[in-house]
Amino acid sequence: MAAAALRAQLNAHITGMYTDGVVDEDTFEELRDDGTAVEVSRLFIYDASKIIDDIDILMEEPEVDFDEVEALTQHLMRCTSSVGAQQVNLACMHFGNFYAIQYKHGCLMSLALVRNEF
């Protein structure tokens, strides 16, 4: 009985994530069908957290290496596509607008959005 209730709660949470656009339903359902959703999600969470922390460190430098920031952001965007994390990907695109023009203050503000969406 408890397992059925937990499964129903999990399914309701996942449905809410689809509705809110947090994850792409087709991508995540494909992962679930393949039996890889848990592992891919775990790797995404670990990798994305590390990448965001690394970007934070770079942004704290007096002279920001925007090329490295761009490389890390591109890596993060590839990670988001593995689980269909649409909102994180959109936040990364917004962040990219600021690092492209090397505007540190804008990067810091939009990096907060990336972290929040993550």
C-alpha positions as CSV (number, residue, x, y, z in Angstrom):
1,M,0.0,0.0,0.0
2,A,2.8,2.5,0.9
3,A,4.6,1.7,-2.3
4,A,1.5,2.4,-4.4
5,A,1.0,5.8,-2.6
6,L,4.7,6.7,-3.2
7,R,4.4,5.8,-6.8
8,A,1.3,7.9,-7.2
9,Q,3.0,10.8,-5.5
10,L,6.0,10.4,-7.7
11,N,3.9,10.3,-10.8
12,A,2.0,13.4,-9.7
13,H,5.3,15.2,-9.2
14,I,6.6,14.2,-12.6
15,T,3.3,15.3,-14.2
16,G,3.7,18.7,-12.5
17,M,7.2,19.0,-13.8
18,Y,5.9,18.4,-17.3
19,T,3.1,20.9,-16.9
20,D,5.4,23.6,-15.5
21,G,7.9,23.0,-18.3
22,V,10.7,22.0,-15.9
23,V,11.4,18.9,-18.0
24,D,10.5,17.9,-21.5
25,E,7.9,15.1,-21.3
26,D,9.1,13.2,-24.4
27,T,12.7,13.3,-23.4
28,F,12.0,12.2,-19.8
29,E,9.5,9.5,-20.8
30,E,12.0,8.1,-23.2
31,L,14.5,7.9,-20.3
32,R,11.9,6.2,-18.1
33,D,11.0,3.7,-20.8
34,D,14.7,2.9,-21.2
35,G,15.0,2.5,-17.5
36,T,17.7,5.1,-17.3
37,A,15.8,8.1,-15.9
38,V,17.2,7.7,-12.4
39,E,20.8,7.3,-13.4
40,V,20.7,10.1,-16.0
41,S,18.9,12.4,-13.6
42,R,21.5,11.7,-10.9
43,L,24.4,12.4,-13.2
44,F,22.7,15.6,-14.4
45,I,22.2,16.9,-10.9
46,Y,25.8,16.1,-10.0
47,D,27.4,17.5,-13.2
48,A,25.2,20.6,-13.3
49,S,25.8,21.4,-9.7
50,K,29.6,21.2,-10.2
51,I,29.5,23.2,-13.4
52,I,27.4,26.0,-11.8
53,D,29.9,26.1,-8.9
54,D,32.8,26.3,-11.3
55,I,31.2,29.2,-13.1
56,D,30.6,30.9,-9.8
57,I,34.3,30.6,-9.0
58,L,35.3,32.0,-12.4
59,M,32.8,34.9,-11.9
60,E,34.4,35.8,-8.6
61,E,37.8,36.5,-10.3
62,P,38.8,40.1,-10.8
63,E,39.4,39.3,-14.5
64,V,36.8,36.8,-15.7
65,D,37.9,34.2,-18.3
66,F,34.7,34.6,-20.4
67,D,35.9,31.9,-22.8
68,E,36.0,29.4,-20.0
69,V,32.7,30.6,-18.8
70,E,31.3,30.0,-22.2
71,A,32.8,26.5,-22.4
72,L,31.3,25.6,-19.1
73,T,27.9,27.0,-20.0
74,Q,27.9,25.1,-23.3
75,H,28.7,21.9,-21.3
76,L,25.8,22.7,-18.9
77,M,23.5,23.2,-21.8
78,R,24.4,19.8,-23.2
79,C,23.7,18.3,-19.7
80,T,20.3,19.9,-19.7
81,S,19.4,18.3,-23.0
82,S,20.1,14.8,-21.6
83,V,17.2,15.1,-19.2
84,G,15.1,17.7,-21.1
85,A,15.6,20.4,-18.4
86,Q,14.1,23.1,-20.5
87,Q,14.0,25.9,-17.9
88,V,17.7,25.5,-17.0
89,N,18.5,25.5,-20.7
90,L,16.5,28.7,-21.2
91,A,18.3,30.3,-18.2
92,C,21.6,29.3,-19.7
93,M,20.7,31.0,-23.0
94,H,19.9,34.2,-21.1
95,F,23.2,33.9,-19.2
96,G,24.9,33.5,-22.6
97,N,23.6,36.9,-23.7
98,F,25.7,38.5,-20.9
99,Y,28.9,36.5,-21.2
100,A,28.9,37.1,-25.0
101,I,29.2,40.8,-24.3
102,Q,31.4,40.2,-21.3
103,Y,29.1,42.0,-18.9
104,K,30.0,40.7,-15.5
105,H,27.1,42.2,-13.5
106,G,24.6,40.8,-16.0
107,C,26.3,37.5,-15.8
108,L,26.0,37.4,-12.0
109,M,22.3,38.3,-12.1
110,S,21.5,35.7,-14.8
111,L,23.7,33.1,-13.1
112,A,21.4,33.4,-10.1
113,L,18.5,32.6,-12.4
114,V,20.4,29.6,-13.7
115,R,21.0,28.4,-10.2
116,N,17.4,29.0,-9.3
117,E,16.0,27.1,-12.3
118,F,18.5,24.3,-11.5
